[in-house]
Amino acid sequence: MSHPHAPSSSDPLDQRAFRDAMGRFVTGVAVATTIGADGVPLGVTINSFTSVSLDPPLVLFCLERRARSLPAFLDAGCFAVNLLAADQRSLSVRFARDAADWKGVAHSRWMTGAPVLDGVVAACDCTLETTFDGGDHLILVGRVHRIDAAPDREPLVYHRGRYARVDAPLF
């Protein structure tokens, strides 16, 4: 039995309206990184990232199916998620391009070999656990093997199509 106010499955949903409504949700800005088959680091700006489980420690992010870096994330079997700091907007812009240049990007490599960016709010080093279909995106779930956080760094956030900063706490 369907809900009396639920739209029918044949009702089209305006994609721009959907995107605008979802943009009202404040999200953090992160860069997911991995290593290509040729050993070259790859990265992509994401805002669809969340923790999934404490035991085992799992996180997920979503990557567009037509992203050129998707095969590398799947083939490498590992990735890092780097939560950007408020002063790292330029990294977000850089990695939002499909073939980002790594020249001058300070990073290290932890256990999996995926690049961990310097100066981030937090980073986690993961092996790819599983993937799920997510429409025009693929949902990548990773098992976290190492995590580090900088408690004194403010995060870069995104809201209504613009970068923003976290203000003072309400309480």
N, C-alpha and C positions, 0 to 999 in steps of 0.2 A: 504494500500500500504506500503510495507516495504522499508526501506532505502537501497540504492544499496550497501552500504558497511557494512551493519549489518549482523552479522553471522546468519545462520539459527538456529532455536531452536534445531536442531539435532546435531549441532557442539558441541563436548565436550569441556569443559573449564578445563584446567589443574589447579587442586586445589592448587598445590604448587606455581604456577605462580600467581594465584589470591592472595594467602596469602602474598607472597613476595611483590606484588604491593601494597596491602593494608597496609603493614608494612611501606611503605614510608610516610604514613600520621602520623604525630606526635600526640600521644594521651596522655591524662592524665591517671594516674593510681589511681584507687579507690577501696575501699572495700565496697560492699553492705552487710548489716547485717540485721538479723531478729532474732526472738525468735522461737525455736522449740516448739512443743506441750508440751514437758516435761519441758519447761522453760529454757532450755539450749540455750545460744546464738550461733548463726551460722553466718558465714561470708564467702564471696567468692570475690576473686580479679576480678575486671572487668576493661575494658577500653572502653567499648561501653556504654557511658553515655552522655546524653545531656539534656539541657533544651528544653521544648516543647512549653510552653505557659506562659505568664505573668499573664493573667487573664482568668481562674484561674491559680495559679502557679503550673505548671506540669513539671515533669522530667521523663526521661525514661532510662532504662538500659536493656541490653539483657543478658539472661542466657541460657546456653546450656540445651537442653531438657533432656539430660541424667545426669545432675548434681544431685547428691544425695540431695542437699539442696533445689531443686526447689519446692517440695511439701510443705516444711516449709514456703517458701516465699509466696506461694499461700494461704495456710491455715491460716497463721498469719494475713494476710490482712494489714500488715504494714512492712516498712523497713526504714533503714537509708542508705544514701550514704555518704561515708567518702572519701574526696579527699586527698590522701596521700601527705605528705611533702617530700622533697628531701632526708631527713635523715630517712625515714620510709620504705626503700627498704625491710628490713627484714619482715615487716608486709605484704607487697605484696607477698613475697615468701611464708610466712606462710599460708596465706589465698588462695594461688593458689592450695594448696592441698585440696582434697575433704573433708577430715575430720580434719580441722585445730584445733589445741589445743589452748584454750584461756588462759592457765596458764600464768600469768604475763602480760596480755594485759590490760592496763589501759583504762577504758571506763566508761561512765555514761549512764543514760537512760533519754530520754526526754519524751515528751507527749505520744508517741505511745508505748514506752517500748523497741523499737529496740535499740541495742547498738550503741552508738556514741563514736568513738575512740578518745582518748586524743591526742592533738598535731597535728591534721590534718590541712590542709590548709583551708578547709571548710567542713561543714557537713549539710545535710538536713534530716529532720525527716518527713516521708511520710506515708500516707495511700494508699493502693493499689486501684487505680481508675479503671483500666481495663488492659486487656492483648490482645496482637495481635500475630498471627502466624508470625514467622520469619524463616521459613525453619527449620534448625536443632537447632534453638534457639527460645525462647519465649520472646517477648518484653513486659516488665512490665512498666506500666505508673503509676506514683504516684503523689498524690496531696501533695504538700509541706505545712506543718503546722508550721515548724520552721526551720530557717536557721541561721548559724553562720559562720563567716569567720575570719581568722587571716591574716590581710593584710601584715604582716611582714614575713610570711613563704613562702618559694619557693616550687613550686610543683615538685613532682616526675613525670617524663614523660617517654614514651616508644617510641622508634623509631628504625626500622630495626632490631627488635628482641633483643634490648638491652635497659636497663634503661639509662636514660640521665637526664641532668639538663638543666634548662632554663638559657641561657647566658644573658648577658646584652641586654637591649632593643636596637633595631636598631636606633630609633629616640628619 
